[in-house]
Amino acid sequence: MDPLEWIGISASVLVLVSFCLRGEMRIRLISLVACVFFIVYGALIGALSIWLLNSLLIFVQTFFLTRHYLLAKAKATKNLVDDGLGDVGAADLTDVSAGGGDVDGDEV
């Protein structure tokens, strides 16, 4: 079998694997790798439709992977603030400035 066919078959197997996975990140990551294989395959056999479509799909997959990563990072940061591990807010300082107690809320 021609080595070029192995590249195309590998790309197709990666697409098949991505359909069998669960979780958006995994699916998109495997699909991104498959796109790279298809771009190489399409360029080597001179098939503009294959490498052009998969070149565009790389941007789509990268966009959604980046968006998912940034949303997960923002959610983790929000959870830190909600759990009291973030910065001290103005409401936390009002008890101290009013002279009602120390930072823990205990009488002085």
C-alpha contacts under 8 A as a table, 3 or more apart, distances in Angstrom:
res1	aa1	res2	aa2	distance
1	M	5	E	6.90
1	M	6	W	7.74
2	D	5	E	5.37
2	D	6	W	7.01
3	P	6	W	5.18
3	P	7	I	6.84
4	L	7	I	5.27
4	L	8	G	6.62
4	L	41	Y	6.56
4	L	44	L	7.47
4	L	45	I	7.75
5	E	8	G	5.07
5	E	9	I	6.01
6	W	9	I	4.96
6	W	10	S	5.90
7	I	10	S	5.10
7	I	11	A	6.24
7	I	37	F	6.29
7	I	38	F	7.54
7	I	40	V	7.74
7	I	41	Y	5.90
8	G	11	A	5.12
8	G	12	S	6.24
8	G	37	F	7.01
8	G	38	F	6.36
8	G	41	Y	5.73
9	I	12	S	5.02
9	I	13	V	6.11
10	S	13	V	5.09
10	S	14	L	6.21
10	S	34	A	7.74
10	S	37	F	7.26
11	A	14	L	5.13
11	A	15	V	6.40
11	A	33	V	7.94
11	A	34	A	4.70
11	A	35	C	7.19
11	A	37	F	5.20
11	A	38	F	5.75
12	S	15	V	5.09
12	S	16	L	6.26
12	S	34	A	7.23
13	V	16	L	4.94
13	V	17	V	6.11
14	L	17	V	4.98
14	L	18	S	6.13
14	L	30	I	6.40
14	L	31	S	6.84
14	L	33	V	7.57
14	L	34	A	5.41
15	V	18	S	5.07
15	V	19	F	6.49
15	V	30	I	7.32
15	V	31	S	5.99
15	V	34	A	6.14
16	L	19	F	5.26
16	L	20	C	6.68
17	V	20	C	5.13
17	V	21	L	6.51
17	V	30	I	7.65
18	S	21	L	5.33
18	S	26	R	7.45
18	S	27	I	4.82
18	S	28	R	7.54
18	S	30	I	5.73
18	S	31	S	6.14
19	F	27	I	7.06
21	L	26	R	6.88
21	L	27	I	6.06
22	R	26	R	7.01
22	R	27	I	6.89
23	G	26	R	5.62
23	G	27	I	6.31
24	E	27	I	5.17
24	E	28	R	6.02
25	M	28	R	5.28
25	M	29	L	6.00
25	M	65	L	6.53
25	M	68	H	7.67
26	R	29	L	5.13
26	R	30	I	6.14
27	I	30	I	5.42
27	I	31	S	6.03
28	R	31	S	4.90
28	R	32	L	5.96
28	R	61	Q	5.92
28	R	65	L	6.97
29	L	32	L	5.02
29	L	33	V	6.48
29	L	61	Q	7.60
29	L	65	L	7.63
30	I	33	V	5.18
30	I	34	A	6.23
31	S	34	A	4.91
31	S	35	C	6.13
31	S	61	Q	7.64
32	L	35	C	5.04
32	L	36	V	6.55
32	L	57	L	7.74
32	L	58	I	5.92
32	L	61	Q	6.18
32	L	62	T	7.67
33	V	36	V	5.17
33	V	37	F	6.51
34	A	37	F	5.08
34	A	38	F	6.16
35	C	38	F	4.99
35	C	39	I	6.08
35	C	54	N	5.11
35	C	55	S	7.09
35	C	57	L	6.99
35	C	58	I	6.41
36	V	39	I	5.10
36	V	40	V	6.35
36	V	54	N	7.39
36	V	55	S	7.84
36	V	58	I	7.77
37	F	40	V	5.25
37	F	41	Y	6.07
38	F	41	Y	4.90
38	F	42	G	5.78
38	F	50	I	6.63
38	F	51	W	6.25
38	F	54	N	6.54
39	I	42	G	5.13
39	I	43	A	5.96
39	I	50	I	6.68
39	I	51	W	4.17
39	I	52	L	7.44
39	I	54	N	6.01
39	I	55	S	6.57
40	V	43	A	5.21
40	V	44	L	6.11
40	V	51	W	7.21
41	Y	44	L	5.25
41	Y	45	I	6.29
41	Y	51	W	7.52
42	G	45	I	5.37
42	G	46	G	5.81
42	G	47	A	4.79
42	G	48	L	6.58
42	G	49	S	7.67
42	G	50	I	5.07
42	G	51	W	4.77
43	A	46	G	5.02
43	A	47	A	6.20
43	A	48	L	7.08
43	A	50	I	7.97
43	A	51	W	6.02
44	L	47	A	7.80
47	A	50	I	5.58
47	A	51	W	6.67
48	L	51	W	5.52
48	L	52	L	5.71
49	S	52	L	5.34
49	S	53	L	5.95
50	I	53	L	5.58
50	I	54	N	6.25
51	W	54	N	5.20
51	W	55	S	5.88
52	L	55	S	5.07
52	L	56	L	6.40
53	L	56	L	5.26
53	L	57	L	6.25
54	N	57	L	4.75
54	N	58	I	6.21
55	S	58	I	5.28
55	S	59	F	7.06
56	L	59	F	5.42
56	L	60	V	6.64
57	L	60	V	4.90
57	L	61	Q	6.03
58	I	61	Q	5.17
58	I	62	T	5.93
59	F	62	T	5.08
59	F	63	F	5.98
60	V	63	F	5.16
60	V	64	F	6.39
61	Q	64	F	5.32
61	Q	65	L	6.03
62	T	65	L	5.08
62	T	66	T	5.94
63	F	66	T	5.25
63	F	67	R	6.07
64	F	67	R	4.95
64	F	68	H	5.99
65	L	68	H	5.15
65	L	69	Y	6.16
66	T	69	Y	5.07
66	T	70	L	6.12
67	R	70	L	5.17
67	R	71	L	6.08
68	H	71	L	5.19
68	H	72	A	6.11
69	Y	72	A	5.16
69	Y	73	K	6.12
70	L	73	K	4.99
70	L	74	A	6.07
71	L	74	A	5.04
71	L	75	K	6.05
72	A	75	K	5.06
72	A	76	A	6.15
73	K	76	A	5.11
73	K	77	T	6.21
74	A	77	T	5.05
74	A	78	K	6.09
75	K	78	K	5.00
75	K	79	N	6.15
76	A	79	N	5.08
76	A	80	L	6.34
77	T	80	L	5.12
77	T	81	V	6.48
78	K	81	V	5.16
78	K	82	D	6.07
79	N	82	D	4.93
79	N	83	D	5.96
80	L	83	D	5.19
80	L	84	G	6.52
80	L	85	L	5.13
80	L	86	G	5.65
81	V	84	G	5.29
81	V	85	L	5.42
81	V	86	G	4.13
81	V	87	D	6.93
82	D	85	L	7.38
82	D	86	G	7.52
83	D	86	G	7.58
84	G	87	D	7.70
84	G	88	V	7.89
88	V	92	D	6.29
88	V	93	L	7.76
89	G	92	D	5.44
89	G	93	L	7.01
90	A	93	L	5.27
90	A	94	T	6.60
91	A	94	T	5.42
91	A	95	D	7.77
92	D	95	D	6.72
92	D	96	V	7.96
92	D	103	V	7.83
93	L	96	V	5.46
93	L	97	S	6.28
93	L	103	V	7.65
94	T	97	S	5.17
94	T	98	A	6.06
95	D	98	A	5.35
95	D	99	G	6.60
95	D	100	G	5.63
95	D	101	G	6.49
95	D	102	D	7.54
95	D	103	V	7.46
95	D	105	G	7.12
96	V	99	G	5.33
96	V	100	G	6.16
96	V	101	G	5.77
96	V	102	D	5.61
96	V	103	V	6.13
96	V	105	G	7.97
97	S	100	G	7.70
99	G	102	D	7.84
100	G	105	G	7.52
100	G	107	E	6.79
100	G	108	V	7.97
101	G	104	D	7.55
101	G	105	G	5.21
101	G	106	D	5.29
101	G	107	E	4.62
101	G	108	V	5.46
102	D	105	G	5.35
102	D	106	D	5.82
102	D	107	E	6.75
102	D	108	V	6.53
103	V	106	D	7.56
